[in-house]
Amino acid sequence: MNMLISSSSFIVREFVSNIFSKIYKDITLSIVKSIDEVKEIGMYDILFIHIPYKGYSDLHKAIDVKSNYNKIIILDSFKDFKILEICIESNLDGYVTDFEDEYEVKYILGKIINGDKFYDSNVVNTAMGNKKIKNEYMLTSKEEEVISEVIKGLADREIANKLDITELDVKKHVNNILMKFNLNSRKDIIIYFNNKQSGVM
């Protein structure tokens, strides 16, 4: 795997390169201060780009070099909602604000390598709250029906029979709910929506 790390910060370049080298023994790293230094972007599988404060031009450079062959992860230590919004609109692969430890890095990179997206949930939730967007408005009526059955503890087959849909449709709706609310499991759905109904949230 070929990876490019771009950051104007020496500390960030060292930290990120050390942690990726520790996790992936077969990784080839190229480290630069600016994406402008790179002539052949297409040779990298992953571009890890640290965006400086109000670094919108750096972000647009990253978007301009995006192809179907590479993944782009943006590190935004300043948690700039505008940068987050641009990342989402541009369908970039990852948006992170920091790393807890190497296990988190491995988890995030694993998701992205497997074709999933990863966006820092705390910043996304805060940004959504600031724009007064409620997750409930993003739910389809069928997803609402599925939630009401999931919190009763019903299995996919039971939900499918009750709602007259296929088990595959149930799985799809559950997956969408997990993604929209940044939850990890059916148990999380049950806890989240039971707390919401009882007014704990």
C-alpha positions as CSV (number, residue, x, y, z in Angstrom):
1,M,0.0,0.0,0.0
2,N,1.3,3.4,-1.0
3,M,0.4,6.3,1.2
4,L,1.1,10.0,1.0
5,I,1.1,12.1,4.2
6,S,0.8,15.9,3.6
7,S,1.1,18.3,6.5
8,S,2.9,21.6,7.1
9,S,3.3,20.5,10.7
10,F,6.5,18.5,11.5
11,I,4.8,17.1,14.6
12,V,1.8,15.8,12.6
13,R,4.0,14.4,9.9
14,E,6.1,12.5,12.4
15,F,3.2,11.3,14.5
16,V,1.1,10.1,11.6
17,S,4.0,8.4,9.8
18,N,5.1,6.6,13.0
19,I,1.6,5.3,13.8
20,F,1.0,4.1,10.2
21,S,4.4,2.5,10.0
22,K,3.7,0.7,13.3
23,I,0.3,-0.6,12.2
24,Y,1.2,-1.6,8.6
25,K,4.5,-3.2,8.0
26,D,4.0,-3.4,4.2
27,I,3.2,0.3,3.8
28,T,5.3,2.7,1.6
29,L,5.1,6.2,3.0
30,S,5.8,9.5,1.2
31,I,5.8,12.5,3.4
32,V,5.5,16.1,2.2
33,K,4.8,19.5,3.6
34,S,2.3,20.4,0.9
35,I,0.4,18.5,-1.7
36,D,1.9,20.9,-4.2
37,E,5.2,19.0,-3.8
38,V,3.7,15.8,-5.3
39,K,3.9,15.3,-9.1
40,E,2.3,11.9,-9.5
41,I,-0.8,11.6,-7.2
42,G,-2.1,8.5,-9.0
43,M,0.6,6.3,-7.5
44,Y,-0.9,6.6,-4.0
45,D,-3.6,4.4,-2.6
46,I,-4.3,6.7,0.3
47,L,-3.7,10.4,0.7
48,F,-3.7,11.6,4.3
49,I,-3.9,15.4,4.2
50,H,-3.7,17.6,7.3
51,I,-5.6,20.8,6.6
52,P,-4.2,23.9,8.4
53,Y,-6.5,26.5,10.0
54,K,-8.9,27.9,7.4
55,G,-6.9,25.8,4.8
56,Y,-9.7,25.8,2.2
57,S,-7.2,26.1,-0.7
58,D,-5.4,23.0,0.5
59,L,-8.7,21.1,0.8
60,H,-9.7,22.1,-2.8
61,K,-6.3,20.9,-4.0
62,A,-7.0,17.5,-2.4
63,I,-10.4,17.4,-4.0
64,D,-8.9,18.3,-7.4
65,V,-6.5,15.3,-7.3
66,K,-9.1,12.8,-6.1
67,S,-9.6,9.8,-8.4
68,N,-11.4,6.5,-8.3
69,Y,-8.1,4.9,-7.5
70,N,-7.2,6.6,-4.3
71,K,-8.8,7.3,-1.0
72,I,-8.5,10.7,0.8
73,I,-8.5,11.2,4.5
74,I,-8.6,14.8,5.8
75,L,-7.2,15.6,9.2
76,D,-8.9,18.8,10.5
77,S,-7.6,19.5,14.0
78,F,-9.5,22.8,14.2
79,K,-12.9,21.1,13.7
80,D,-14.0,23.6,11.0
81,F,-17.6,22.9,10.0
82,K,-17.0,24.4,6.6
83,I,-14.2,21.9,5.9
84,L,-16.5,19.1,7.1
85,E,-19.2,20.3,4.8
86,I,-16.9,20.5,1.8
87,C,-15.6,16.9,2.6
88,I,-19.1,15.6,2.6
89,E,-20.2,17.4,-0.5
90,S,-17.1,16.2,-2.3
91,N,-17.6,12.6,-1.2
92,L,-14.2,12.3,0.4
93,D,-13.4,9.1,2.1
94,G,-12.6,10.2,5.6
95,Y,-12.7,13.2,8.0
96,V,-10.9,13.0,11.3
97,T,-10.0,15.5,13.9
98,D,-7.6,13.5,16.0
99,F,-6.6,9.9,16.9
100,E,-7.0,8.3,20.4
101,D,-4.5,5.5,19.7
102,E,-3.3,3.1,17.0
103,Y,-6.3,0.9,17.4
104,E,-8.6,3.8,16.4
105,V,-6.3,4.6,13.4
106,K,-6.4,0.9,12.3
107,Y,-10.2,0.8,12.6
108,I,-10.7,4.1,10.6
109,L,-8.2,3.1,7.9
110,G,-9.7,-0.4,7.7
111,K,-13.2,1.0,7.1
112,I,-11.9,3.3,4.4
113,I,-9.8,0.7,2.6
114,N,-12.9,-1.5,2.5
115,G,-14.8,1.2,0.7
116,D,-16.7,2.7,3.6
117,K,-16.6,6.4,4.7
118,F,-15.5,7.6,8.1
119,Y,-16.5,11.0,9.5
120,D,-15.8,12.1,13.1
121,S,-19.2,11.6,14.6
122,N,-18.8,14.3,17.3
123,V,-18.1,17.0,14.8
124,V,-20.8,15.8,12.5
125,N,-23.4,15.8,15.3
126,T,-22.3,19.3,16.5
127,A,-22.4,20.6,13.0
128,M,-25.9,19.2,12.5
129,G,-27.0,20.7,15.8
130,N,-25.6,24.1,14.8
131,K,-27.7,24.0,11.6
132,K,-30.7,22.9,13.6
133,I,-31.0,19.7,11.6
134,K,-32.7,16.8,13.4
135,N,-31.8,13.2,12.5
136,E,-35.5,12.4,12.8
137,Y,-36.2,14.4,9.6
138,M,-33.8,12.2,7.7
139,L,-35.6,9.0,8.5
140,T,-38.0,7.5,5.9
141,S,-41.4,6.3,7.1
142,K,-40.3,2.7,6.6
143,E,-37.2,3.3,8.7
144,E,-39.4,4.7,11.5
145,E,-41.6,1.6,11.3
146,V,-38.5,-0.6,11.4
147,I,-37.2,1.3,14.5
148,S,-40.5,0.8,16.3
149,E,-40.2,-3.0,15.8
150,V,-36.4,-3.2,16.5
151,I,-36.9,-1.5,19.9
152,K,-39.5,-4.2,20.7
153,G,-36.6,-6.7,20.3
154,L,-38.0,-8.4,17.1
155,A,-35.7,-10.3,14.8
156,D,-35.4,-9.4,11.1
157,R,-37.7,-12.2,10.0
158,E,-40.4,-11.1,12.4
159,I,-40.1,-7.5,11.4
160,A,-40.2,-8.5,7.7
161,N,-43.4,-10.5,8.2
162,K,-45.0,-7.8,10.3
163,L,-44.2,-5.0,7.8
164,D,-44.6,-7.2,4.7
165,I,-41.1,-6.6,3.4
166,T,-38.2,-8.9,2.8
167,E,-35.5,-9.6,5.4
168,L,-33.0,-8.0,3.1
169,D,-35.1,-4.8,3.2
170,V,-35.1,-4.9,7.0
171,K,-31.3,-5.3,7.1
172,K,-31.0,-2.4,4.7
173,H,-33.2,-0.2,6.8
174,V,-31.4,-1.1,10.0
175,N,-28.1,-0.4,8.3
176,N,-29.3,3.1,7.2
177,I,-30.5,3.8,10.8
178,L,-27.2,2.8,12.2
179,M,-25.4,5.1,9.8
180,K,-27.7,8.1,10.2
181,F,-27.4,8.0,14.0
182,N,-23.8,6.9,14.1
183,L,-24.8,3.8,16.1
184,N,-22.9,0.5,16.0
185,S,-25.5,-2.2,16.7
186,R,-29.2,-3.1,17.1
187,K,-28.6,-2.8,20.9
188,D,-27.5,0.8,20.4
189,I,-30.7,1.5,18.4
190,I,-32.8,0.0,21.3
191,I,-31.0,2.0,23.9
192,Y,-30.9,5.3,21.9
193,F,-34.6,5.3,21.0
194,N,-35.8,4.0,24.3
195,N,-33.9,6.8,26.0
196,K,-35.3,9.3,23.5
197,Q,-38.9,8.1,24.2
198,S,-38.4,8.3,27.9
199,G,-37.1,11.8,27.6
200,V,-33.5,11.0,28.8
201,M,-32.0,12.6,25.7
